[in-house]
Amino acid sequence: MKSAFKTLLTTSLLAIAAVAPAQELKIGYVNVDRVLRDASPAKAAQAKLEVELKRREKELGELEQRLKSVSDKFERDAPTLSDSERARRQRDLVDQDREFQRKRREVQEDLSQRKNEELASVLDRTNRAIKSIFEQEKYDLIVEQAVFANSRVDITDRVIKALNSAPAK
């Protein structure tokens, strides 16, 4: 499938080049991974996620510590407890552990969703910046994935600069 796509892309580029021999084809390349790593909006999104994660991880850590304390107390008290009291406390511990595991999964799911939301926002802004450069500088083609790209067609720095200078949304 990839091979067919590459062949189609190569054929299309050759056809465009053959149709307009008098005019030079203007092509640009953007390294989106680098944009997502180096642009200010991407860094801000990452910092925002880290703050959210720290808060949630702290809550989970406190809950885990309480569970461990209750478990340790049960282990110490177990030999002196009646069978019914021991069974009741053991059920409570299992319920608390189950609740802790549920909350941990919930945090992971929320974090994953938030990462996807932030990534989508940054990618949307990146695509708008690329489109703006495409229109202003009259490119014929801008690609985001390439096996090799000459530095003269790499416009990643311009995209990062456009993102860094654009007001936050």
C-alpha positions in Angstrom: 0.0 0.0 0.0 2.8 2.4 0.9 4.6 1.5 -2.2 1.6 2.2 -4.4 1.2 5.6 -2.6 4.8 6.5 -3.2 4.6 5.5 -6.8 1.4 7.6 -7.2 3.1 10.5 -5.5 6.2 10.3 -7.6 4.1 9.9 -10.8 2.1 13.0 -9.8 5.2 15.1 -9.2 6.7 14.0 -12.5 3.4 14.9 -14.3 3.3 18.3 -12.7 7.0 18.9 -13.6 6.3 17.8 -17.2 3.3 20.1 -17.6 5.0 23.2 -16.4 8.6 23.0 -17.7 8.9 26.8 -18.0 7.9 27.4 -14.5 9.8 26.2 -11.5 8.0 23.9 -9.0 8.2 25.3 -5.5 8.2 22.5 -2.9 8.5 22.8 0.9 9.0 20.2 3.6 7.9 20.4 7.2 9.3 18.1 10.0 6.2 18.0 12.2 7.9 16.0 14.9 10.4 18.8 15.3 7.6 21.4 15.3 5.8 19.4 18.1 9.1 19.3 20.0 10.4 22.9 19.5 7.4 25.2 19.0 6.2 27.3 21.9 2.6 26.2 21.7 3.7 22.5 21.9 6.0 23.3 24.9 3.1 25.1 26.6 0.7 22.2 26.0 3.3 19.8 27.4 3.8 22.0 30.5 0.1 22.2 31.0 -0.2 18.5 30.9 2.6 18.0 33.3 0.9 20.3 35.9 -2.3 18.3 35.5 -0.5 15.0 35.8 1.5 16.1 38.9 -1.7 17.1 40.7 -3.5 13.8 39.8 -0.4 11.7 40.6 -0.1 13.5 44.0 -3.8 12.6 44.8 -3.1 9.0 43.7 0.0 8.8 45.8 -1.9 10.0 48.9 -4.6 7.5 48.3 -2.0 4.7 47.9 -0.3 5.7 51.1 -3.5 5.6 53.0 -4.3 2.2 51.6 -0.8 1.0 52.6 -1.3 2.3 56.1 -4.6 0.5 56.5 -3.1 -2.7 55.1 -0.1 -2.5 57.4 -2.4 -1.9 60.4 -4.5 -4.9 59.3 -1.4 -7.1 59.1 -0.4 -6.0 62.6 -3.9 -6.5 64.1 -4.8 -9.7 62.2 -3.6 -12.2 64.8 -5.7 -10.6 67.6 -8.9 -10.1 65.6 -11.9 -12.4 65.6 -12.5 -14.4 62.4 -15.5 -12.2 61.5 -13.7 -8.9 62.1 -10.6 -10.2 60.1 -12.9 -11.2 57.2 -14.7 -7.8 57.3 -11.4 -5.8 57.3 -10.0 -8.0 54.6 -13.1 -7.2 52.4 -12.7 -3.5 53.1 -9.1 -3.7 52.0 -10.0 -5.5 48.8 -12.7 -2.9 48.1 -10.3 0.0 48.8 -7.7 -1.6 46.6 -10.2 -2.1 43.8 -11.3 1.6 44.1 -7.6 2.7 44.0 -7.0 0.6 40.8 -10.2 2.1 39.2 -9.0 5.7 40.0 -5.5 4.9 38.6 -7.1 3.6 35.3 -9.3 6.7 35.3 -6.3 9.0 35.6 -4.5 7.2 32.8 -7.6 7.4 30.5 -8.0 11.1 31.3 -4.4 11.8 30.7 -4.5 10.0 27.3 -7.6 12.0 26.3 -6.0 15.3 27.4 -2.8 14.5 25.4 -4.9 13.8 22.3 -6.8 17.1 22.8 -3.7 19.1 23.3 -2.0 17.4 20.3 -5.0 18.1 18.1 -5.0 21.8 19.1 -1.3 22.2 18.3 -1.6 20.2 15.0 -4.5 22.4 14.0 -2.4 25.6 14.7 0.5 24.0 12.9 -1.6 23.2 9.8 -2.9 26.8 9.7 0.6 28.2 9.9 1.7 25.8 7.1 -1.3 26.9 5.0 -0.5 30.5 5.6 3.1 30.0 4.5 1.9 28.0 1.5 -0.4 30.8 0.4 1.9 33.8 1.2 5.0 32.3 -0.4 3.1 30.7 -3.3 4.2 27.1 -2.8 3.0 24.4 -5.2 3.4 21.6 -2.7 4.3 21.2 1.0 4.9 17.8 2.4 5.1 16.6 6.0 6.8 13.3 5.4 9.7 12.6 3.3 12.5 10.0 3.2 15.0 12.7 2.4 14.7 16.4 2.1 17.2 19.0 1.1 17.7 21.8 3.6 16.7 24.4 1.0 13.2 23.0 0.9 12.9 22.5 4.7 10.5 25.2 6.0 10.2 23.8 9.5 12.0 26.8 11.1 9.6 29.2 9.4 6.6 27.2 10.7 8.0 27.2 14.2 8.7 30.9 14.0 5.1 31.5 12.8 3.7 29.4 15.6 5.9 31.1 18.2 4.8 34.6 17.0 1.1 33.8 16.7 -1.1 34.7 19.7 -2.2 31.8 21.8 -5.7 30.5 21.3 
